[in-house]
């Protein structure tokens, strides 16, 4: 993780430098955290994954580098740099790195 990048409101951030790839790991960095949701930047090494789970949040995944497999309620969707998908609240989902990939995850609490 690039600890020297300070997250300051109203300041431009170098998105792809918020977290760096680490061999055999998933690296994350919280960009913003509020009671209504969070924005987190992730860097996944190839083959790394987040196991299936559910959350009370609608989640937007925006891939900024590489390729990922997103599974929502058993259906696999493949995303590459520049693509995004919405994962509905309370639906089981999982994330797997097809190649090394980075993503911005925006979670918004569902009613």
Secondary structure, DSSP 8 states (H G I E B T S, - for coil): --TT----TTS---GGGSS---TT-EEEEEEEEETTEEEEEEEE-TT-EEEEE--SEEEEEEEEESEEEEEETTEEEEEETT-EEEE-TTS-EEEEESSSEEEEEEEEE--
